[in-house]
């Protein structure tokens, strides 16, 4: 038995299918993983001060850095606070795998965002020009219990652009 649909029914079914597709795809303010995006921040950190330390006979390295962060890539604007990070080289080869922890601390408040990840870097280079996706694993103050993702990109002038996406 073949079911024949008139033109109006076909259009109605198509519209329903399109609506379901938009809902599933995140066009309702929800990302593809089903988490509702609550806040998006765009921050910049000044070129960081970086130091590298050999920590044992195996030449394992600890890399630490810090910088001020701002709403724009401009040192003449007041900073919002400091961003600090540490990276432990955990695997070396043509690239280095680094376990990284980062914290954005807003000045004059208890607000902070805490980030953690493992990411590949070029061997024997302190920085990378590839975008880095890291997990937001917590925070304090107005960011208590924060979770989400940060995407960091090194700019040609040495500044870093960070897109912080917080989810429910």
N, C-alpha and C positions, 0 to 999 in steps of 0.2 A: 504494500500500500504506500503510495506516494502522497506526501503532505504538500499541498500547494498553499503558498502564502501570498496575500495580496501586497501591493506596493506599500501601503500604509503600515502594515504589520512588519514588513521587512525593515522599513525605516525606523520604526519603534524599537525593534529588536537590536538593530545596529546602534541606536543611541544608548540603549541600556548597556550593551557590550562596551561601548566607548567609555561610558561613565564608570563602569567597573574597572576598566583598564586604568583610567586616571586615578581612581581611588587606590588601586593596588600599587601603582607606580610612584606614588608620593606627591601627586599634584595637590594634595590637601594639607601641605605643611608637614607631612611625615616623610622621613627618608626611606629608601628602599628596604631597609632592615626593620621597618615597622616602628622606629623610635621617633617621637615627636621632637622636632628641633625647637628649642626654647629660646636660645640666644646665639647670635653670631657676632664675634668681635674681630676687628681687623687691627692688629698692632704691629709695630716695627721696633726692632731693637738695633741700637747703634752697633757699629763694628765691635765685636767682643774682644776682651782681653783673654788670651788663651795661654795656658801652661800645660806642659806634658811631663809626667813623672814616671820613671821606671820603678816598679814596686817589688820585683823579685828577680831571682837569677834566671828565670825563663823569659825575661824582658817583657813581661806583661806591663801594659801601660794604663795609667789613669790620666785622663785629660779633663781638666776643669776650666770653666770659663764663666765670665759674668759681663753684664752690660746693662745700661739703662734701656727702658722701653718707653715708647711714645705713641701718640695717635697718628703721627706722620713721620716720615724719614727725614727729620730735621732737628739737629741739636740745639737750634735757637728756641725751640718750643720747650716748655717745661716737661720733665719726665713724669711718667705716671708711677714709676717705681723701678725695681731692679728685676732682672731675669738672670738666674744662675743655673748652671748645668754641670753634670759630671758624666763622663763616658769611660767605660771600662772596655778595653779591647779583649774580646772573648774568643775570637777565632781570626787567624791571619791566613792570607793567601794572596791571590791577585786583588782581592778586596778584604777589608777588615770588617768583621761583625762587631758592633759596639752596643753594649747594654748602656742605655742612656736614661738619666733622670734629669728633669728640668722643673724649675719652679718659677712662676711669675709672682712676685710680691708687690702689691700696691702699697705705695708709701702712705703714711698717716692713717693706716687702717689695718684690720686683721684679715683683709681679703687676699687670698692666694689661689692659684690653680697649679696642681701637681700633675706632671706628665711623665710617662715611662714607655720605653720601647726598646726593641733591638732593630738596628738598621745597618745596612752595608755602606761603607765609606771607601773611597779609593785608598789603596795601601799607602802608608807613609804620608798621608795628607791629613791635615787637621780639620779641614772643612770639605764639604761637597757642594757641587752646583746643582745636584738633582733635588727635586722636591722630596721632603721627608714627611711621611704620615706617622703620627704618634698617637697613642691613647691618652686621653685625659682620665686619670684614675681617682681624682679627689680634689679637695680644696678646703679652704677655711673662709670664715666670714660669710659674705653673700654667695660664695661659691661652695659652701659646705656640701659634701657629697657629690660634687660635680662629676659628670662623666660625658664623654664625647670624643672628639678627634681634633687634633691640631695639624695643620698643613703648613710647613715652614719652607720658605724659598729664600736662598741667598741671592741678593741683588748684586749687580755689577759693582756698585760703590762700596760693598762690604756690609751694608745693612741687611737685616733679615726681615722679610714680611711674614707674618703669622696670621693665618685664618683659623680662629678658634670656633668650633661648632659644639655647642652644649646641647644635650638631649635629655629627655625625661627618663 
